[in-house]
Every structure is written in C-alpha cells, then in structure tokens.
Amino acid sequence: MAQNIINITDTAFLGHVGEAELGASAMGGIYYICLFTIFFGFGAGAQIIISRRNGEKNYHAIGPVMIQGTFFLLLLVVVVLVISSFFTGDIMRFMISSDILWEATMTFLKWRMYSLIFDVFNIMFRAFYVGIIKTKILTAGACVMAFVNIILDYLLIFGKFGFPEMGIEGAAIASVISTFASALFYIVYSFFMTDHKKYGFKLFNSIDFPLLKHVLRISVYMMFQYFISWSTYFLFFVVIERQGQHSLAIANVIRSIYAVMFIPLNALSATSNTMVSNIIGEGKIKEVMPLIYRITRLSMIIMASCVLLLCLFSKTVLSLYTNDMALINGSVPSIYVIAIALIISSVACVFFNSVSGTGNTKAALILETGVLALYAIHIYLTGSYFKLPIHYCMTAEIVYFTGLFIGSILYLHLADWKKKKI
C-alpha cells in the first residue's frame, strides 16, 4: 500500500478536477516511479541480503547493510535530482504531444521529484523490516502516509478550509509532505523500538566500499530490472497519450485500480522473496518449492475474490475516481481485461519474486527483459500500428504475466539455484 497510496489518492482526487490533470498525474507519476524504481531495486537487493543474514542468525551484519545502503542512496538521489533538473523537460516534451498536458506534467514534477529524498528512508526501512520478518510496522507507516496524503490532497487540490486551490500542484506538494511524514515515522520508531546492539546499528563514520560492492552485486540487476520494467510501462502511457486525452484518462484510472488490486499481491510477492531467502539461509532447501506453492494458493484465492468483486461492481469502483459517465463507460472493457491479467499475475508474481529470493537477481533481470520485449512489441502493434482501442492495448498485461510465469517456473524447476551463495 505504501508504494501505491500516493498515486491512488492523487488519481482519485484529480479525476474530479479534469481529464488534463488526470492525464498529467499519470505521465508525471509514471516518470517519477521510473526513477524511484532505481532506488527501490537497490532496496530489494538489500532486503534479500538482510533476509539471508536473518535466516543465518547473523543479526549483527544486518545494521551495516541498512546504514550503508541509506547513505549510498542519499548520494545517488542528489545525482539523480541534479541530472533530472536539466533533462526532465526535454524528455517529457519528447514523450508528450499536447502542450497543455506537458505544462501540467512539468508543474506536477517540479514538486514531486523531491519525494525521492524521503523515499530513500522508506525504501531502506522497508528492506530492513521485511528482511527480519517484522512487517507490522510497515502497516503503520503506510497508514501515516495515506492519512497525510489524503488530508493534504483534499485541502490543497480543492482549496478547502482557507488553503489555496492549487489543483495538480497541490497534489504534488501533498505527496512530498506525506512521504516525509512516513520517513519521519520510521526514523523515530526505529530509534526507540529497535534493538540497535542486536542488529549491529552504529553511527555512520565512512562509506564501507567492500560492503556496498557486495550489496550492489545483488542489487544492481534488480535496479536495472525495475527501471526497465517501469520504463516499458511508461512506453504504454506514451502510446496511449497519442490516442488522445480521453484514452489517457482511462489508462490512469485503470492504472490506479490496478495498483489497489496489487496491494495484497505485492505483499505476498515480498513475502515469497524474503521467506525463500530466509529458509535458504537456514539450510532448508527442500522447503522452498512447497513454500512457494502454499503462497501461490493463498495469492490465487485472495486475487480471485478481489477480481470477482471488481467485475461485479466495476462502475461503482470507477465512480470513486470520476463522475464523468463517458469516462466510466469507456473504462469498463479495460476492467475485464485487467481482471484476467490479475488472475495470472497472482501466480506469476509469486514465482518471479521467488526467483529473486534465491539470490540470482541476474537471472531475474534476463527473464524479465525478455518478457518486456514481448510486452513492448505488443503495445506497439496494438496501440501505434493498428491503433486499436485502449482495452485491446491492455491485453499486453496478459502477455507479460503469462511470459513471466512460464519463465519463472522453468527456472525454479530446471536451474541450479540451490547452491547460490550471497
């Protein structure tokens, strides 16, 4: 929920402002996430190492990974913000054909980019608490972020209770403040409630290059993997933007619903990732596949239930995002397409995250890159070449998750991952 709540609430509120604002938040939001995933990939790699050390009961080696990783990402975020200040406008100008949409997107990104600073802390605390299998605190952190973002979105987008009516700019400012609130919550909680001695937390003195090199050996493939994945997803929105503002608005609403549906799946995928790494660290190799199948069954049951409710009450759900009946009716066919994709994803994502959990992040990168190539070809053919309606373009999600599942299950059953050391 913490990963998606900002984009979900921004979409829900901006859907009642106008299609241009809704489209701009989509383009700006996806661009932001493309950069965010570079940092998230590092955190995911750190999480795998933390999980392995936790399984080995080598607890004092966990804190240094957390501290060194945080300072490395803070240095990286400075570099990214400086570079993006020079090139973001040109990149978005190339991607967006509408002048109005470009201006609104740049207004959004002017503020939204600063969230990266605070997301560094959220990413590394997520890696730490998922890695040591103490995830209840993440629920509290997500609630803090959600509460602050919803309140500030309402106040700043619509100008309520004496606040200025700022529209899409208000959504971006609310996102930055809510990200900061979540990071502050984790810092304060961890300072008072975490056993510093047990986990080897010490004050930062200098960069530990050997340790960072070790973390990057695992993380660098995930950094590329997440970036390529979301960049390809960004390509989907670029293609849809060429079809017009209405199609882009539909795509953003569907993306937001997609994100909500993915909340339990993201949690189960992270669980499979960290538990696979933990039990390998404990030396219980034979328990890996039974564990994956148990998580998969749970994932399918939860997702099937959610998809059934979504299909039965699709217009009710869509009305939460917009009161435009043309937008609601135009979005319904896409709902049915993503319903099929979500069922497949409930299996595919658990298996794929288990591949990363084995520590072979290079194999995961190669696998997803191949699947994303098929995804990109499908988007080009349906959206640009044949110019089919948006719900046909969204069948790319079915192609993506089907390919991901086939590749992952072949790897887990045929590859020699049991002796992988990290």
Long-range contacts (C-beta under 8 A, 24 or more apart in sequence): 1-139, 1-142, 1-146, 1-263, 2-122, 2-126, 2-138, 2-141, 2-142, 2-145, 2-182, 3-40, 3-266, 4-259, 4-260, 4-262, 4-263, 4-266, 5-142, 5-145, 5-146, 5-149, 6-115, 6-145, 6-149, 6-175, 6-178, 6-179, 7-33, 7-255, 7-256, 7-259, 8-256, 8-259, 8-260, 9-146, 9-149, 9-150, 9-153, 10-149, 10-153, 10-171, 10-174, 10-175, 11-252, 11-253, 11-255, 11-256, 11-321, 12-256, 12-320, 12-321, 13-153, 13-154, 13-157, 13-158, 13-171, 14-157, 14-167, 14-168, 14-171, 15-249, 15-253, 15-321, 15-322, 15-327, 16-322, 16-323, 17-157, 17-167, 17-168, 19-245, 19-246, 19-248, 19-249, 19-324, 19-327, 20-100, 20-101, 20-104, 20-245, 21-104, 21-167, 21-168, 22-248, 22-249, 22-252, 22-253, 22-322, 23-101, 23-104, 23-241, 23-245, 23-248, 23-249, 23-252, 24-101, 24-104, 24-105, 24-107, 24-108, 24-168, 25-108, 25-168, 25-171, 25-252, 26-237, 26-248, 26-249, 26-251, 26-252, 26-255, 27-92, 27-95, 27-96, 27-101, 27-105, 27-237, 27-241, 27-248, 28-105, 28-106, 28-108, 28-109, 28-112, 28-172, 29-108, 29-112, 30-230, 30-233, 30-234, 30-237, 30-255, 31-88, 31-91, 31-92, 31-105, 31-109, 31-234, 32-109, 32-112, 32-113, 32-115, 32-116, 33-230, 34-227, 34-230, 34-231, 34-234, 35-80, 35-84, 35-113, 35-116, 36-116, 36-119, 37-223, 37-226, 37-227, 37-229, 37-230, 38-76, 38-80, 38-223, 38-226, 38-227, 39-73, 39-76, 39-77, 39-116, 39-119, 39-120, 39-123, 40-123, 40-226, 41-219, 41-222, 41-223, 41-224, 41-225, 41-226, 41-227, 42-69, 42-72, 42-73, 42-76, 42-123, 42-215, 42-216, 42-219, 42-222, 42-223, 43-69, 43-73, 43-123, 43-124, 43-126, 43-127, 43-219, 44-127, 44-219, 44-222, 44-226, 44-273, 44-356, 45-215, 45-216, 45-218, 45-219, 45-220, 45-221, 45-222, 45-223, 45-361, 46-124, 46-127, 46-131, 46-215, 46-218, 46-219, 47-126, 47-127, 47-128, 47-130, 47-131, 47-270, 47-273, 47-274, 48-131, 48-218, 48-273, 48-274, 48-277, 48-356, 48-357, 48-359, 48-361, 48-422, 49-131, 49-214, 49-215, 49-218, 49-422, 50-127, 50-128, 50-131, 50-132, 51-130, 51-131, 51-132, 51-133, 51-273, 51-274, 51-275, 51-277, 51-278, 51-281, 51-357, 52-277, 52-278, 52-280, 52-281, 52-359, 52-422, 53-131, 53-281, 54-131, 54-132, 54-133, 54-278, 54-281, 55-277, 55-278, 55-279, 55-280, 55-281, 55-282, 56-281, 56-282, 59-198, 59-199, 59-200, 60-198, 60-199, 60-200, 61-200, 62-128, 62-131, 62-132, 62-199, 62-200, 63-196, 63-199, 63-200, 63-201, 63-202, 64-200, 64-202, 64-208, 64-211, 65-211, 65-215, 66-124, 66-127, 66-128, 66-199, 66-201, 67-201, 67-202, 67-204, 68-204, 68-207, 68-208, 68-211, 68-212, 68-215, 69-124, 69-127, 69-212, 69-215, 70-120, 70-121, 70-124, 71-204, 71-207, 72-207, 72-212, 73-120, 73-123, 73-124, 74-117, 74-120, 77-116, 77-117, 77-120, 80-116, 81-113, 81-114, 81-116, 81-117, 84-113, 88-113, 95-234, 95-238, 95-241, 96-238, 96-241, 97-241, 97-242, 98-241, 98-245, 101-241, 101-245, 101-248, 104-168, 107-168, 107-169, 107-172, 108-168, 108-169, 108-171, 108-172, 109-172, 110-169, 110-172, 111-169, 111-172, 111-173, 111-175, 111-176, 112-172, 112-175, 112-176, 114-176, 115-175, 115-176, 115-179, 118-176, 118-179, 118-180, 118-182, 118-183, 119-179, 119-183, 120-183, 121-183, 121-186, 121-187, 122-179, 122-182, 122-183, 122-186, 125-183, 125-186, 125-187, 125-190, 128-190, 130-270, 130-274, 131-274, 132-199, 133-274, 133-275, 133-278, 137-186, 137-189, 140-185, 140-189, 141-182, 141-185, 141-186, 141-189, 142-182, 144-178, 144-181, 144-182, 144-185, 145-178, 145-179, 145-181, 145-182, 146-178, 148-174, 148-177, 148-178, 148-181, 148-182, 149-174, 149-175, 149-177, 149-178, 152-177, 152-178, 218-359, 218-361, 218-422, 219-361, 220-361, 221-361, 221-362, 221-364, 221-365, 222-356, 222-361, 222-364, 222-365, 224-365, 225-361, 225-364, 225-365, 225-368, 225-369, 228-365, 228-368, 228-369, 228-372, 229-368, 229-372, 232-372, 232-375, 232-376, 235-376, 235-379, 236-379, 236-383, 236-393, 236-396, 239-379, 239-380, 239-383, 239-384, 239-393, 240-383, 240-390, 240-393, 242-383, 242-384, 243-383, 243-387, 243-390, 246-326, 246-327, 246-330, 247-390, 249-322, 249-327, 250-327, 250-330, 250-331, 250-334, 250-390, 251-334, 251-390, 253-318, 253-321, 253-322, 253-327, 253-331, 254-331, 254-334, 254-335, 254-338, 254-394, 256-321, 257-310, 257-317, 257-318, 257-321, 257-335, 257-338, 258-338, 258-342, 261-303, 261-306, 261-307, 261-310, 261-338, 261-342, 262-342, 262-345, 264-299, 264-302, 264-303, 264-306, 265-299, 265-302, 265-303, 265-342, 265-345, 265-346, 265-349, 266-349, 268-295, 268-298, 268-299, 268-302, 268-349, 268-350, 269-349, 269-350, 269-352, 269-353, 270-353, 271-295, 272-350, 272-351, 272-353, 272-354, 272-357, 273-353, 273-354, 273-356, 273-357, 274-357, 275-357, 276-354, 276-357, 276-358, 277-357, 277-358, 277-359, 280-357, 280-358, 280-359, 280-418, 280-420, 285-418, 288-354, 288-358, 289-412, 292-350, 292-351, 292-354, 292-412, 295-350, 296-346, 296-347, 296-350, 296-351, 299-346, 299-347, 299-349, 299-350, 300-343, 300-346, 300-347, 302-346, 303-342, 303-343, 303-345, 303-346, 304-343, 304-346, 306-342, 307-339, 307-342, 307-343, 310-335, 310-339, 311-335, 311-336, 311-339, 330-390, 333-389, 333-391, 334-390, 334-391, 334-394, 336-391, 337-391, 337-394, 337-395, 337-397, 337-398, 338-394, 338-397, 340-398, 341-394, 341-397, 341-398, 341-400, 341-401, 344-398, 344-401, 344-402, 344-405, 345-397, 345-401, 347-405, 348-401, 348-402, 348-404, 348-405, 348-408, 349-401, 349-404, 351-404, 351-405, 351-408, 351-409, 351-412, 352-404, 352-405, 352-407, 352-408, 354-408, 354-412, 355-408, 355-411, 355-412, 355-417, 358-412, 358-417, 358-420, 359-417, 359-420, 359-421, 359-422, 360-415, 360-417, 360-420, 363-411, 363-415, 363-417, 367-404, 367-407, 367-408, 367-411, 368-404, 370-403, 370-407, 371-400, 371-403, 371-404, 371-407, 372-400, 374-399, 374-400, 374-403, 375-399, 375-400, 375-403
